Amino acid sequence: SDLFAAWPARRQALPHPAQQLRQIQRLVQLIALAHPGITWNVHQGDRTWFSLWPGPSAQTLLPQMLRGVAEADLRETSLELSNLETETSPHAPSNDPEHRHHPSKLNAKLNLLIGLPDRCHRRRPDWVKVAVNGRCIRLPELEQTLLSAMRRALPRDRYPVAFIHIQADPSQVDWNRHPAKAEIYLHHLPQWQEAIKQAVIQALQLAPEAAQLTEGARVQDLLKAAEQGAGYSVSRHINPNAKSDAQANAESIRTQGLKALAQVHNTYIVAEYPGGLWLVEQHIAHERVLYEEICDRWHCIPLEPPIVLDQLKKRQITQLERIGVELEPFGEDLWAARSAPTLLAQREDCAAALIELSLGGDLQTAQVATACRSAIRNGTVLSLPEMQQLLDQWQQTRQPQTCPHGRPIHMVLAETSLARFFRRHWVIGKSHGI
């Protein structure tokens, strides 16, 4: 109450009291995230302002801070980093020439708590938090790495909810970056950035046994997520032999046990698992599979004969060349495309697809457009083996929760919720008054 009482000018320059309270609340919340085992009771005057109850991890704390976020909307994972080195051992005497330049291995740990992209996201990147050794700080390089890793898992202009906690040897942290020690430099930064990417992939893996049915409004929203017919009338199919590098590396991952049962409106695949049922939208599930395959194996192949394109503007030519399409002048306002992305080269409407790609942005945008237009259309009849093959391929993707545009791919109907709806816990005699 008497802060800067002796310096009225400084006191008048303080932020508005409401802003100060928000900053205090945010500070306490960040400390609580880094130390989840502590109970917090914050009082303002003679009444309780807010309370935070403890838990085994930050997954219990975060829903208390963000309205509308539940523990089931969050996933937590951890990685051990054992390949970090320091030039001098922290236990070796500084005057020992035998140990002075010998590198020693340092163990470090990365904990990631992240919101499932089909359930929770923000309008601003204001809830991507980083803590190092129990203290929340700013580490822009890791924050940007996480935002990039989640870019094609969220809707446009939406940002993830995430908390990164790093446990590292103090020799790996350089605090001389910001006068208030609010930002740091982290040694071996590329290895930490790669660990962030791997942790995101690990956290977003499907886990049907942990999935829960959410409120009815969300179910209705998910049912409306069906894709309208795509613009190309081409024959799309599921390639049973297609397997991306990530899928090849995921063979050791435990199978999730999804069993295809049927197709609803030739749009949704009904899949059974030990904990209930899933509805999987076939077009966007296939789109996710193709997108990750394209990202891993993007290349253009020669076209024989070349495809002639006309009325291309300069920026369209630049865009096609940027994504690897080889163009040559073929006459007045005509260009011959001598190569095309692999998925498009064999299609009858390859010329129309190239025109669409020329109107896009960067390479990633072109890859998303290629995957979207190459995926099977809603309304396509699939056999039971084709449905099962699609489910198997989709489960092994790196970010199976959403399509590259950020739309949810599946909806869970948990067995416990089905039992509750059909009142299987009732005693029939009592329900009839017997």
Secondary structure, DSSP 8 states (H G I E B T S, - for coil): --TTTT-HHHHHTS--HHHHHHHHHHHHHHHHHH-TTS-EEEEETTEEEEEE---SSHHHHHHHHSTT--GGGEEEEEEEEEEEEESS-TTS-TT-TTTTT--EEEEEEEEEEEE-TTT--BSSS--EEEEETTEEEB-HHHHHHHHHHTGGGS-TT-B--EEEEEE--GGGEE-TT-TTS-B-EETTHHHHHHHHHHHHHHHTS--GGG-----HHHHHHHHT------S--------TT---HHHHHTTTS-----EEEEEETTTEEEEEETTEEEEEEHHHHHHHHHHHHHHHS--EEEEEEEEEEES--HHHHHHHHHTT--EEEEETTEEEEEEEEHHHHT-TTHHHHHHHHHTS-SHHHHHHHHHHHHS--TT----HHHHHHHHHHHHTSS-TTB-TTS-B-EEEEEHHHHHHHTTTTS-HHHHTT-
